[in-house]
């Protein structure tokens, strides 16, 4: 597995150059890209002291760099959903909205963009990176069928 949780860009780059597959999921249903995106959001609590926020910014940037390495390899899929190792996923399907746009809908899990929006804390580099690499901005997660936009608005409302 790629050590995304340690944000070791050098090790990730080496592993990717040797054919490591960043789309392989671990037992918990996460790909290395999911781990990097989720970890970036966990690195900077809103109430952290100034020094802690500075360290959090550095860690966030490292996780963005690691995600960028995986996406640049062409083997990481920002549209891939997480899944529960213990639950069978009924899969995903496409839905066409009234506007004619299609979106991916899943009955379980979240796409990387959902994770990035939930954890961004107002920072957008990870969100931008995923969108640049064709993340589905209209992907719907779970029973609520929430899109990343829903989650961004809920984060503002809950703040």
N, C-alpha and C positions, 0 to 999 in steps of 0.2 A: 504494500500500500504506500502511496505517496504521503510523506509526513507533513501534510498541510496544517495539521493542528499545531505543529511547532513553527510554522511560518519560516521554514528553512528553504529559501528560494534556491540556493545553490544545490542542495540535495534534490529538490524537486526537478530542477533543470537537468541534472545528471540522470535521474531516473527516467524522465521523459525522453531524453536523447537516447536512452537504452531501450526504449519501447514500452515503458510503463503505461498502462491503460488507465487514464483518469476517469473512465466511465464505470469502472468496476465498483460495485457497492459492497460495503462491509455488512456484517450481520445485522446492524441496526438500520440498514436500508439507505445509508448515505454514501454518495460518491465522494472522492476527494474534493471535488469542486463544491459540493454542498457543505463539506466540513470547513473549507476555507472561507466561504461566504458567511456561514453561521458564526464561525470564530471571530471574524472581523467585527461583527455586530456585538459580540460579547466583550470586546476589549476596552470599551470606554463608557463606564457608567456616567450618567448625566450629573450626578452629584460628586464626582471625583474631585480631589484637590488638584491645583494647577499642575504640580509635578506629575501626578498620576495621569492627568489628561494628556500631558506631553508624551509620556510613555505610551499611552493608549493610541495617540495619533501615529506614532512610529509603528506600533504593532498593527494598526489598521492598514497603514501603507504597505507593510510587508505582506499581509494577507491579500491585499489587492494585487500586489506584484506576483504572488504565487498563483492567484486565480488567472491573471493575465498570461502567465507561462502555460498553464493548462489549456486555456482557450486558444492561444496562439499555436499550440501543437495540432489543432484541428481534431483532436480526439476527445475533448471534453464537450459535453452537450449542455448548454445553459437551459435547454427546454426540458431536461430530464427531471422527473418528479422524484421526491423521496418516497420511500415506502416502508411500511412496518414489516419487520422480519417475521412477526407472528401472525400477521393478517394477510389473507389473500386479497390481492388487488383485483378488482373487476376490470381494471384497465383504464384507458383514457379514450376519449373520442373527440371529434371536432364538432363545434356548434357554430352555425352561421346566424349572426345577429340581424336585426332589422336593417342595419346599415349595410349589410352585405359582407362585413368583416367576419372572418372565422377566428375562433379561439379554441384552445385546447381545454378540455374539462376532464377532471379526474375525480374518482370517488374516494381517493385516499392520497395523502401526501401533499407536498408543496414543491413548486419549482424554485430554482435558485433565486429568481427575481422576487418571489414572495419572501424568502429568507433575508435577502438583502434589504428590502423595504422595511421589514419588521425590525431589523437591527441597525438601520443606518443612522439613527439619531440625528437626522438633519444632514448627514454627510452623503454626497451623491457619487463619488468616484466608482464604487462597486456597482451601483445601480446603472450608471452610464456604461461601464465596461460590459456588463451583461447585455444591455440593449444593443450596444455596438456589435456584439457577437450573436445577434438574432434571437435573444430571449423573447418569448411571447408575452407582450405587455397586456394581453387580454386573457392569459391563462387563468383558469378557475380552479381553485383548490377546495377539496373537501365538500361536505354536504351543503355548506353555506354558499358554495360557488363564488367565493370572494376572489376578486382580481387584485393585482398589486396596487391598483389605484384605490380600491376599497381599503386595503390595509394602510396605505399612506394617509388616507383621510381619517381612519380610526385612530391612528397614532397621534394625529394632531388634536383630535377630539378628546382623547384620553389624557393628553399632556396637561 
